């Protein structure tokens, strides 16, 4: 069992069914789900399960035969993206998507080296462990072709929220890194980053960062890969893709996954025709047995339909803003809340032991997560290098009442923890 880590490992939950933003255990007890970003349009959405069952009943082949679904789906995805991202490769997981992005970048640039952000996670394949500091630090160590740029975190990083041009300054750290790489006689193939670093602690990139980095990376002959595996499909509300939060910026490759199939394994790489052409110039085709099959594409289409019909982006914008607002109000009453940040239904609440020094309150964050589960049956989790950030990435049907409930419960738990700390019962 050591290889498989459960949520709440000392008292795991057995979930037997789910609907919308709610999970039900074997005793039919209901849990509010604040973390399943995969189940984007709501667990087991009837339109999605119907589309899957109907297509499974009709045909499921591979992409060696012509089929409308893959074309219709690629067209629909293209409509959500800037025009230059017009070629789509369908795969089965975020890891497969990122691995293919690496191959595309290598083939197109003929360079080898990759720049990633500190604390990043991009997947579980050998190639991706190599570009995931979050993993390689514990496992294989840093390869000579991998270079780690500072996480542009304006709460904890070198340039904080009071620095006006933090985007430019953090981008310049990438420029410096590129220079170091060149001085070693090496060349940049790709800059790889999540559009909002998740494992890094629900980070919102400072304005101007991505466009500047893209400029530096392009002039070094590399490409910019935006990992939207966690953040895509309207999670940020105001836009379809989180990279669109950054002005005047378009990545060269976008990878997508998790929410794409609402739980069904489907993922994708979108790129430009130039990069795609370079990829197959050497006569090696790309084939993926399950990627882009008619069932997966029917599911993908149904997910897009639900996002539109139920205005889930609008919902993410409204409910996410309310959630953030409620947490910001809570911050004025609980000094343990150091920072509240987010976009749409991607929200992070960073707990600190000391507001001045911003010491991560790791133990307290774990206590909040545990008590929410035991006392309120609310599933929340933590992220960030110190697991001190409470993360909220619920299904996109999360509503105002859910937001109010979770904030009310956290308020009660923090109040109680503070009282206990005063009595010397528990540390927070
Ligand atoms: N990129 C990011 C940002 C992720 O969070 C993950 C999964 N947590 C992946 C890639 C890998 O996706 P998968 O687990 O579907 O292979």
Boltz pocket constraint, residues with backbone or C-beta under 6 A from the ligand:
constraints:
  - pocket:
      binder: B
      contacts: [[A, 92], [A, 93], [A, 94], [A, 95], [A, 96], [A, 98], [A, 121], [A, 122], [A, 123], [A, 124], [A, 194], [A, 198], [A, 227], [A, 229], [A, 230], [A, 257], [A, 258]]
      max_distance: 6.0
